Amino acid sequence: MLETEDYQCPYCGEPAEAVLDLSGGDQQYIEDCPVCCRPILFLLQTDGEDFRLEVRREDD
């Protein structure tokens, strides 16, 4: 169950797109920004087919 979600890098502000695997339930992971290469903390909350994605700076 893959979904895509647009987000904005919390460091450089550039837009990007995340591919989310909702079948894994709630998740917390780090991925580097595709533009500035800084580590972004992704917080994914799932509720059936609904989901919420929050992105933060790793040092927040």
Helices and strands as residue ranges (DSSP letters): E 2-8, E 15-21, G 22-24, E 27-32, E 39-47, E 50-57
